[in-house]
């Protein structure tokens, strides 16, 4: 089946464009009327690099691909607007398989209020999705970069960490899950395979006055390092304050990994880390909680550079990226 | 080398963002202030599908990738704004190779006034580029879709056709070029490997009142079919009016292909086909010529559906896509 047929079949399954999107899939380009400021991010999602095709359904691949792309908009505090998807189709993926991937993309689009406004289809040696996502804000000053963390700011974190890293360990060694309470192992693998972009929390943090923000794709240590570098400041994290997802400690103990290493070095939790002026922390916690997500203080911004991860025993943990854990 | 290093090195080589782009490469997302309407298109450019890596320099791969993506904006009559590139890096491409590809992308960005505002880097089995390009217009009505062709409109074409298809034949059989005048074979292969997006011509056609427009990536017959389908009209093309690139007739004769088949079935010429009301044809020709590109009338829009390609002897040629020629 050709590109045109596949995109036409996708279009049939989508709600008609409206509002900001004047023309969706099917022409040389989509036409939108943005108004205000836009945040635009591109994100690749490639079999063997970002996921493994045999680990989840094709629909789950599409779901996670778009969720991860939208997480970058959450990290800007942008309101999700449009998504454009390029589907690289390997020789062994048939039309139904393509539609299953795209159904996952469409489901996350619908769940987040994102319009699938355009796409491209190409042959590819492996299943590969590329996303361009566009978010909106009233003005550029309303969007939160990585570069505004200021000494004295408090560091706040949404949700819980370590779940995706523990989920990855469980996929490799499912027997570890048998000693966990009912549903916990499934919850951890879902954290890895079906993360939710923290869009509402990101918007709430932006509105509450966050000065810098990032989503945790590479791991707390590595991503805090990106904020430190962009802001020209030092980020000091108290790891004893970091909430762990349920079951992370047990999985860590069973595998000999440290729970705090999983939480700080494991990536793909897609929680948000933000720097907030001290006098705005209360409002930020209230707003993010109202948006349905927990927010806790985990440290502070200091003068200097780099990242300091303080363990509960007073020692320091080396900030590491997720790739080193795999 | 990691994604961050590569994007940082790319950023060093780019002019600083300005104007509409408030924040470029290096954060979770780029920040722009569009104003008016935007045209957004995504385009994959994959080794073994859209190009073959051994056929041209890595810089030429980057050049053509972005040019082809921008051609979709030309077809909307949009002014080029921002480009976002995802680079899929195969195991045998080193850092210098990546930078050579990106240098080609950056050269076309600079030549067209496009800001490279974001990117992603991933491992990939083959060299693969994915582009998202954003063009601008004062209002959505200023952008030209495929869907407005109206019976009575005249069909106009920029430039010359058949060059890219003849260039492909020459790459496979370089000995055919020896009988051509000096420089002609090189010109034909350049048409294939380094096409120029018709941005100025597209903008001129939009301003002159074009009612439908498309860029010829799949071939005149196939792309006219897309306009016919989107417009609910019949496109009648007089092939004797279609200008052929220099050398196309000779290459066609030497290979046994028909010159008109190359011009109508060969794709990748990236010229523009537009439907223009009869009373605007003169103004369109004047405006496009002033923009540095020839524009000729090659047919008309009629009631009905589909495409009719009339050959000079009065017969009809079957509209075919480029894939069938390869």
Interface residues (C-beta under 8 A of the other chain):
Chain A: X4 X22 X23 X26 X27 X28 X29 X30 X31 X32 X33 X34 X36 X37 X38 X39 X40 X41 X42 X43 X44 X46 X48 X49 X50 X72 X73 X75 X76 X78 X82 X84 X85 X86 X88 X117 X118 X119 X120 X122 X123 X124 X125 X126 X128 X130 X132 X133 X134 X135 X140 X143 X145 X146 X147 X213 X214 X215 X226 X230
Chain B: X4 X22 X23 X26 X27 X28 X29 X30 X31 X32 X33 X34 X36 X37 X38 X39 X40 X41 X42 X43 X44 X46 X48 X49 X50 X72 X73 X75 X76 X78 X82 X84 X85 X86 X88 X117 X118 X119 X120 X122 X123 X124 X125 X126 X128 X130 X132 X133 X134 X135 X140 X143 X145 X146 X147 X213 X214 X215 X226 X230
